[in-house]
Structures are given as C-alpha cells and as structure tokens.
C-alpha cells in the first residue's frame, strides 16, 4: 500500500475515533451516545487496518460495533424514557482534571520511553493463520479459560434477568 | 510514516476520554460506554506494539487483543443484565441513587 495514503488514513481515522468519543461525552441523549460509540468503534477498526491487523479489525466490527452496541441499545430501550438521558455528575471539573492528568502522564511516558522498534514494514502478510496457530500452541489454556468465561457470562446474564423465583430484583413484587 | 509514538498518543487520548466518560456519567450504561472506550484504547496500544516493537513472536499482541475483546463482550453482557435487574428493583439505573450500602 502507498505509504502516504496509509498515513492520511491513520490520522483521519484517529480524528474520527477521538471526535466521536468526545461526542459520546457531549450529547444529551443516551441513544445518540451509543450511535457515536459505534462510530468510534468503527474508527478503531480502521486504525487496526492501517496497522495491518486485519483479523482483529474484523473481530472489532463484529463484536464491538455489532454485538456490544446492540446489547447497549437493548439495555437502554428496556429502561423507560426518563432513564435515557446522558446526564453527568455534579463535580465534573475535578473528574476532567483527573482524566486529563492521566492522559498527559501516559503521553509523556509514551514519548520518553526508548522503544525498541523494528523497521520491518511488511511484518504481517496474513494474521488469521498466525493468530489461530498462537491460540492453539502457546495460548491453549487462556483460550479454554476464555470459553469457560463466556459460558459463565451467558448463564450469569440469564439468571440475572430471568423473571421468577431466584433472580434478584423480584423481592418487591411479591 | 506512522510511528509507534503516534499510535500510543492516540491510544492515550482515547483512554483519557473514556476515563472521563466512565467517571462522569450518572447512568450505568453510560459508565459501561466509558469502560468500553478505555478497553479500545488498550487494544489499540497492543496492536501498535505488535506492529512496531522488536519481538520474537509479534503476533502475541493480536492474540491479547482478541482475548481483551472476548472479556469485554462477557463483561458487557453481565453488566447490562445487572443494569436491567437493578432497574426492575429500584426503578432507576442512576448510580448516584444506588446507595443502600452507605450508612
């Protein structure tokens, strides 16, 4: 790929990602905030593509922009109109100072550290095969634990929202 | 030419925006949105390191990013189930009003 085009794409996608993340913080309606969050996730997926991480970019679009965003929309729409505002707490100024300081510290550390970078421009011709091999050779145990975690999360989510005898949140109904 | 530092700066800015969103929302779903932004910033850093840093196994950064996405999906499912459940119990998912453990 042309190097200049990649650089332009990188900064355009970075601006898209950060701009929509700021809009998540700024808009008043929670549904609009989720829509801007989807835009931000898609921008991050584009950033992965400019960093030649094609498999992770596809997973990002499928899981984040697809599944997690739809889950959030469901959770918002299951709560009524009054709970849908994107209101902030009253002490916003100290919170923004803390967030800004954390950002400044990370940027400072990132720029001051002498990273051992490589000049290898064509490092990952394809990533899906290499990720599959890595998941089945050095990372078998985390891979299996991740599947157990997903089962636990599915069962936990079902138990939490099930109407009936064991779920929390039912005590005031009987 | 994109450098590692550029990726890290974008990741740091995304992380601090996510931190601000997570700390400043009243709504539980809004807090979860901030947490997801922070996880995205971390993933961006992992992919940047995998792309640029000298390493015998550079693909490990991608594997870590896939694991982070998996855990984020599980976390989002449970957190949103909790939000719906808390809404049924209290009639609100405003975290300022979830203070029954305070004395």
Interface residues (C-beta under 8 A of the other chain):
Chain A: X3 X6 X7 X10 X14 X17 X18 X21 X22 X24 X25 X30 X33 X34 X37 X40 X41 X44 X47 X48 X50 X51 X52 X53 X55 X56 X59 X60 X63 X64 X67 X68 X71 X72 X74 X75 X76 X78 X79 X83 X84 X85 X86 X87 X88 X89 X92 X95 X96 X98 X99 X100 X102 X103 X106 X107 X110 X111 X115 X116 X117 X118 X123 X124 X127 X130 X131 X134 X135 X138 X139 X142 X146 X149 X150 X152 X153 X154 X156 X157 X158 X160 X161 X167 X168 X169 X170 X171 X172
Chain B: X1 X2 X3 X4 X5 X6 X7 X8 X9 X10 X11 X12 X13 X14 X15 X16 X17 X18 X19 X20 X21 X23 X24 X25 X26 X27 X29 X30 X32 X33 X36 X37 X40 X43 X44 X47 X48 X50 X51 X52 X53 X54 X57 X58 X59 X60 X62 X63 X65 X66 X67 X69 X70 X71 X72 X73 X74 X75 X76 X77 X78 X80 X81 X82 X83 X84 X85 X86 X87 X88 X89 X92 X93 X94 X96
